[in-house]
Amino acid sequence: MEQYEIVVIILLLSFIGLIFTGFPLAWILGGISFLFTVISFALLNWFDIDTYFLDSWSDFAVIVDRIYAQMSNWVLVSLPMFVFMGLMLDRSGVAERLMKSFAKLFGGLRGGLAITVIVIGVLLAASTGIVGASVVLLSMLALPIMMEKNYAKTLSTGVVASSGTLGILIPPSIMLVIMADQLSLPVGDLFMGAIIPGLLLGVSYIVYVVIVGFVNPSAAPAPPHHERIGWHDVWETVLAVLPPFGLILAVLGTIFFGIATPTEASGIGALGATILALANRRLDMNVVRQVCRETALTTAFIFGIFLGATAFALVMRSLGGDEFIGDLLKGLPFPPWGVVMFILFIAFLAGFFLDWLEISLIILPLVAPVVKDLGYDLTWFTVMFAVCLQTSFLTPPVGFSLFYLKGVAPPGITIGHIYRGVIPFVIVQLLVLAAVFLWEDLILWLPGMMYAR
């Protein structure tokens, strides 16, 4: 083993160990990058140990240019706009209206309330993309009703947590925006590629709920008495769906038909969400102030990790880490598809301990070149990687959706109910991941249609 490879291994192990200290990740990434820069200089100048390319302060000073280039990227301008759009839509009253309408429509079916939550989760995902807000909103709207109707606590919590996480995959997704930036891929391609897998996840959740309703009726009971559904109820549901659907069409449609760039479409979405809040009489200066403040905090959190990850990536690559990892993956005794599966398995395991943002900024840029060298389409792999990261929201101990849910859950719902409830949905996510792995067209068909126009 080369000397620089030992330094890379120590760097990775130090990073993994420091994660468990609970210190802010942005500071860990920046601090460990600076520390190992100093260590590499010491090894080179005092012990004459080769540390690959990092042999002077001028090498590390390149970080200034890297950060400037990162902050000058117009694609990233869409991030705060999409965050603002999601937060404003959550306060617009659209979700409450959807819940009332769909509860009337599906409430008489066995498992109907759970199906309602999933459908609303899909609609919120395609119009907000903010997982925390979606999970909290669905929890507050749906869990008390499901408890009142005697739904199993495990099924109720599993449905809410998994449906709320769809926003990180179904466009417009801030995760896909960040992945596109890291790999220099068109955001529109990733958006189009993620639509079918995202909808497939939603449909798979509904199928699971229907199966549970038939196998174990007490877990998802049908109400003994339910009002008959009339055309008025159907029309009311259509009217409730039209505003979010119109917003989805305004954002994704303008991207798909080449009318606007993703950055421009994010502005359209932010304005559309504000108009919906105004139309529902939910807009005032207090709401605007709260949404702007939360948007600033969320954006600052993301960009703080961006800066730390940029420094970490520079030091890692300067020490030869990308070549070390590339050679390690290519040297595995697997065929090319086995290497891709191994990478996804590592990402799945990393999701138990890391958030999607860290995995997207640190792991994805290191493994994507290897996948490209193996001859695979990067759009296909990136969307599949994003599907895999869905699980990071639901797997303990760092599954953020679980903590969002526990924070607002009604009395009587324990963390044990939540953990047991999400296990079947994690399995469903892995089955969908297997499907998009086996049938590439589930991802590549829509981007291909976009280029065929």
C-alpha positions in Angstrom: 0.0 0.0 0.0 1.3 3.4 -1.0 2.1 6.0 1.7 -0.5 8.5 0.5 -3.2 5.8 0.6 -2.5 5.3 4.3 -3.1 9.1 4.8 -6.4 8.9 2.8 -7.6 6.0 5.0 -6.8 7.9 8.2 -8.6 10.9 6.8 -11.7 8.9 6.1 -11.7 7.1 9.4 -11.2 10.4 11.2 -14.2 11.9 9.4 -16.4 9.0 10.3 -15.3 9.1 13.9 -15.9 12.8 14.3 -19.4 12.5 12.9 -20.5 10.7 16.1 -19.3 13.6 18.3 -22.4 15.6 17.4 -20.3 18.6 16.3 -21.7 20.6 13.4 -20.8 18.8 10.2 -19.8 21.9 8.3 -17.1 22.6 11.0 -16.0 19.0 10.9 -15.5 19.0 7.2 -13.7 22.3 7.2 -11.6 21.6 10.3 -10.5 18.1 9.3 -9.5 19.4 5.8 -7.3 22.1 7.3 -5.8 19.7 9.8 -4.8 17.1 7.2 -3.4 19.8 5.0 -1.0 20.7 7.8 -0.3 17.0 8.4 0.5 16.4 4.7 3.0 19.3 4.7 4.6 17.9 7.9 4.9 14.5 6.4 6.4 15.8 3.2 8.9 18.4 4.7 9.9 16.6 8.0 9.7 12.9 7.1 10.0 13.0 3.3 6.8 11.0 3.0 5.0 11.4 -0.3 1.5 12.7 0.1 0.6 12.8 -3.5 -0.2 16.3 -4.8 -0.8 18.3 -1.6 2.7 19.7 -1.0 2.4 23.5 -0.6 -0.1 26.1 0.8 -0.7 27.2 -2.8 -2.3 23.9 -3.5 -4.8 24.4 -0.6 -5.3 28.1 -1.5 -7.1 26.9 -4.6 -10.1 26.4 -2.2 -10.9 30.1 -2.6 -11.4 29.7 -6.4 -13.4 26.5 -5.8 -15.7 28.2 -3.4 -16.1 31.3 -5.7 -17.0 29.0 -8.6 -19.5 27.1 -6.4 -21.2 30.3 -5.3 -21.3 31.7 -8.8 -23.2 28.7 -10.1 -26.6 29.8 -11.3 -28.1 26.4 -10.8 -27.7 26.8 -7.0 -29.8 30.0 -7.1 -32.8 27.7 -7.4 -32.2 26.2 -4.0 -33.5 29.1 -1.8 -36.4 29.6 -4.3 -37.5 26.0 -4.1 -37.1 26.1 -0.3 -39.2 29.3 -0.1 -41.8 27.7 -2.4 -42.1 24.6 -0.2 -42.4 26.5 3.1 -44.9 29.0 1.7 -47.1 26.2 0.2 -47.1 24.4 3.6 -48.7 27.6 5.1 -51.1 28.2 2.2 -53.8 25.8 3.5 -53.7 23.7 0.4 -52.8 20.5 2.3 -55.7 20.9 4.7 -58.2 21.3 1.9 -56.7 18.2 0.1 -57.0 16.2 3.3 -60.7 17.0 3.8 -61.5 16.3 0.1 -59.6 13.1 -0.2 -60.8 11.8 3.2 -64.4 12.1 1.9 -63.5 10.4 -1.4 -61.4 7.5 0.0 -62.6 7.4 3.6 -65.1 4.7 3.1 -62.5 2.2 1.7 -60.5 -0.2 3.8 -57.3 1.7 4.4 -58.8 4.7 2.7 -57.3 7.2 5.1 -53.8 5.8 4.6 -54.3 6.0 0.8 -55.4 9.6 1.3 -52.1 10.4 3.1 -50.0 8.8 0.4 -51.9 10.7 -2.4 -51.5 14.0 -0.5 -47.8 13.1 0.1 -47.2 12.7 -3.6 -48.9 16.0 -4.4 -47.0 17.8 -1.6 -43.8 16.2 -2.8 -44.3 17.5 -6.4 -45.0 21.0 -5.1 -42.9 21.5 -1.9 -39.9 19.2 -1.7 -39.3 20.1 2.0 -39.3 16.7 3.8 -39.4 18.1 7.4 -42.4 20.4 6.7 -44.3 17.7 4.8 -43.8 15.1 7.5 -44.9 17.5 10.3 -47.9 18.7 8.2 -49.1 15.2 7.4 -48.6 14.1 11.0 -50.7 16.9 12.4 -53.4 16.5 9.8 -53.7 12.7 9.5 -52.4 11.0 12.6 -55.2 12.2 15.0 -57.9 11.1 12.5 -56.2 7.7 11.9 -56.0 7.1 15.6 -59.6 8.0 16.0 -60.6 5.5 13.3 -58.6 2.8 15.0 -55.8 2.4 12.5 -52.8 0.5 13.7 -50.2 2.8 15.1 -47.3 1.2 13.2 -49.2 1.5 9.9 -50.2 5.1 10.5 -46.7 6.2 11.5 -45.1 4.3 8.6 -47.5 5.8 6.0 -47.0 9.4 7.3 -43.1 9.1 7.5 -42.6 7.5 4.1 -45.1 9.7 2.3 -43.5 12.8 3.7 -40.1 11.8 2.4 -41.3 11.6 -1.2 -40.5 15.3 -1.6 -36.7 14.7 -1.6 -37.1 12.6 -4.8 -40.1 13.8 -6.8 -39.2 17.0 -8.6 -38.7 19.8 -7.9 -36.2 18.2 -5.5 -33.4 20.2 -3.8 -31.4 16.9 -3.6 -31.5 16.5 -7.4 -30.4 20.2 -7.8 -27.4 19.5 -5.5 -26.5 16.3 -7.3 -26.7 18.0 -10.7 -24.3 20.6 -9.5 -21.9 18.1 -8.0 -21.7 16.0 -11.2 -22.3 18.8 -13.8 -25.4 17.2 -15.1 -28.5 19.0 -16.5 -31.0 19.5 -13.7 -33.9 19.0 -16.1 -32.6 15.5 -17.0 -32.5 14.5 -13.3 -36.0 16.0 -12.7 -37.5 14.1 -15.7 -35.6 10.9 -14.7 -37.0 11.0 -11.1 -40.7 11.4 -12.0 -41.5 7.7 -12.8 -39.4 6.3 -9.9 -41.1 8.8 -7.5 -44.6 8.0 -8.7 -43.7 4.3 -8.6 -42.8 4.6 -4.9 -46.2 6.3 -4.2 -48.1 3.6 -6.1 -46.1 0.9 -4.3 -47.0 2.4 -0.9 -50.7 2.3 -1.9 -50.4 -1.3 -3.0 -48.8 -2.2 0.3 -51.6 -0.5 2.2 -54.3 -2.3 0.2 -52.6 -5.6 0.9 -52.4 -4.9 4.6 -56.1 -3.9 4.6 -57.1 -7.3 3.2 -54.6 -9.4 5.2 -55.1 -7.6 8.5 -58.4 -5.6 8.3 -58.1 -4.4 11.9 -54.9 -2.5 11.0 -56.6 -0.5 8.3 -60.3 -0.7 9.0 -63.2 0.6 6.8 -65.6 2.8 8.8 -68.9 1.0 9.7 -70.8 4.0 8.4 -69.8 6.4 5.6 -71.7 8.9 3.7 -72.3 8.1 0.0 -70.0 9.9 -2.4 -71.8 12.3 -4.7 -70.7 14.3 -7.7 -70.4 17.3 -5.4 -67.6 15.5 -3.4 -65.8 14.5 -6.6 -66.0 18.1 -7.9 -64.8 19.4 -4.6 -61.8 17.1 -4.8 -61.0 18.2 -8.3 -61.1 21.9 -7.2 -58.8 21.0 -4.3 -56.3 19.3 -6.6 -56.2 22.0 -9.3 -54.1 24.6 -7.4 -51.2 22.3 -6.5 -51.4 20.5 -9.9 -51.3 23.9 -11.6 -48.2 24.8 -9.6 -46.5 21.5 -10.5 -47.3 22.1 -14.2 -46.0 25.7 -14.0 -42.7 24.5 -12.5 -42.0 21.2 -14.2 -43.9 21.9 -17.4 -41.8 25.0 -18.1 -38.7 23.0 -17.6 -39.9 20.0 -19.6 -41.0 22.1 -22.6 -37.9 24.3 -22.6 -39.8 27.5 -21.6 -37.7 28.2 -18.5 -34.5 27.0 -16.9 -34.7 25.2 -13.5 -33.5 28.4 -11.9 -36.3 30.5 -13.6 -38.8 27.8 -12.8 -38.0 28.0 -9.1 -38.9 31.7 -9.2 -42.2 30.8 -10.9 -42.8 28.2 -8.1 -42.1 30.6 -5.3 -44.4 33.2 -6.8 -47.1 30.6 -7.4 -47.0 29.3 -3.8 -47.3 32.9 -2.6 -50.3 33.5 -4.8 -52.0 30.3 -3.4 -51.4 31.5 0.1 -52.9 34.9 -0.7 -55.9 33.2 -2.5 -56.5 31.1 0.6 -56.2 34.2 2.9 -53.2 32.7 4.7 -50.7 35.4 3.6 -49.7 38.2 6.0 -46.5 39.9 7.0 -45.9 37.4 9.9 -46.1 34.4 7.4 -43.8 36.2 5.0 -41.3 36.9 7.8 -41.4 33.3 9.1 -41.0 31.8 5.6 -38.1 34.2 4.7 -36.4 33.4 8.0 -36.7 29.6 7.6 -35.6 29.9 4.0 -32.5 31.8 5.1 -31.7 29.3 7.8 -32.2 26.2 5.6 -30.1 27.8 2.8 -27.4 28.8 5.2 -27.3 25.3 6.6 -27.0 23.7 3.1 -24.3 26.2 1.9 -22.3 25.8 5.1 -22.0 22.1 4.5 -21.3 23.0 0.8 -18.2 25.0 1.8 -17.0 22.3 4.2 -17.5 19.6 1.6 -15.7 21.6 -1.0 -12.6 21.9 1.3 -12.9 18.2 2.2 -13.1 17.1 -1.5 -10.1 19.3 -2.4 -7.9 17.7 0.3 -9.2 14.2 -0.5 -8.5 14.5 -4.2 -5.1 16.3 -3.6 -4.1 13.4 -1.4 -5.1 11.0 -4.2 -8.3 9.8 -2.5 -10.4 9.7 -5.7 -7.9 7.5 -7.4 -7.5 5.3 -4.3 -11.3 4.8 -4.1 -11.6 4.3 -7.9 -8.9 1.7 -7.9 -10.4 0.0 -4.9 -13.9 -0.2 -6.5 -12.5 -1.4 -9.9 -10.5 -4.0 -8.1 -13.5 -5.6 -6.6 -14.1 -9.2 -7.8 -17.5 -8.2 -9.3 -18.8 -7.6 -12.8 -19.6 -3.9 -13.6 -23.2 -4.3 -12.4 -21.9 -5.8 -9.2 -19.7 -2.7 -8.5 -22.8 -0.5 -9.0 -24.8 -2.7 -6.5 -21.9 -2.5 -4.1 -21.9 1.3 -4.3 -25.6 1.5 -3.7 -25.2 -0.9 -0.7 -22.5 1.4 0.8 -24.9 4.4 0.3 -27.7 2.5 2.0 -25.5 1.7 5.0 -24.2 5.3 5.1 -27.9 6.4 5.3 -28.1 4.9 8.8 -25.5 7.4 10.0 -25.4 10.3 7.5 -27.9 12.7 6.1 -28.6 12.7 2.3 -26.7 16.0 2.0 -23.4 14.7 3.3 -23.7 11.5 1.2 -24.5 13.6 -1.9 -21.6 16.0 -1.4 -19.0 13.5 -0.2 -19.7 10.0 -1.5 -21.5 10.7 -4.8 -18.7 12.7 -6.4 -16.1 10.0 -5.5 -18.0 7.1 -6.9 -19.7 8.7 -10.0 -16.5 8.7 -12.1 -16.1 5.0 -11.5 -19.6 4.3 -12.6 -19.1 6.4 -15.8 -15.8 4.6 -16.5 -17.8 1.3 -16.3 -20.0 2.5 -19.2 -23.2 3.4 -17.3 -25.3 6.4 -17.9 -24.7 9.0 -15.1 -28.3 10.2 -15.2 -29.6 6.7 -14.6 -27.1 6.1 -11.8 -27.7 9.5 -10.1 -31.5 9.0 -10.0 -31.0 5.5 -8.7 -28.6 6.8 -6.0 -31.3 9.4 -5.1 -33.9 6.5 -4.7 -31.4 4.7 -2.5 -31.0 7.9 -0.3 -34.8 7.9 0.3 -34.1 5.2 2.9 -31.8 7.6 4.8 -34.8 9.5 6.1 -36.4 6.3 7.5 -33.5 4.3 8.9 -32.4 4.8 12.5 -30.5 6.2 14.3 -30.3 9.3 12.0 -33.6 9.0 10.1 -34.8 12.6 10.3 -38.4 11.8 9.3 -38.7 9.6 12.4 -37.7 12.5 14.7 -39.9 15.0 12.8 -42.8 12.6 13.3 -42.1 11.8 17.0 -42.0 15.6 17.7 -45.6 16.1 16.7 -47.1 12.7 17.2 -50.2 12.3 19.4 -49.7 10.9 22.9 -49.5 7.1 22.9 -47.3 6.8 19.8 -43.8 5.7 20.9 -40.5 5.7 19.0 -40.9 1.9 18.9 -44.2 2.2 16.9 -42.4 4.5 14.5 -39.4 2.3 14.0 -41.6 -0.8 13.4 -43.9 1.1 11.2 -41.3 2.3 8.7 -39.6 -1.1 8.2 -42.1 -2.3 5.5 -41.8 1.0 3.7 -38.0 0.7 3.6 -38.4 -2.7 2.1 -40.8 -1.2 -0.5 -38.2 1.4 -1.3 -35.5 -1.2 -1.8 -37.9 -3.2 -4.2 -38.4 0.0 -6.2 -34.7 0.5 -6.3 -34.3 -3.0 -7.6 -36.9 -2.3 -10.3 -35.1 0.9 -11.6 -31.8 -1.0 -11.5 -33.2 -3.8 -13.7 -35.2 -1.6 -16.1 -33.2 1.5 -16.9 -36.0 3.0 -19.0 -38.0 3.7 -15.9 -35.5 6.5 -15.4 -34.2 7.2 -18.9 -37.5 7.2 -20.9 -38.6 10.7 -20.0 -35.2 12.4 -20.4 -35.0 10.6 -23.8 -38.4 12.1 -24.7 -37.2 15.5 -23.8 -34.2 15.3 -26.2 -36.3 13.7 -28.9 -38.6 16.7 -29.2 
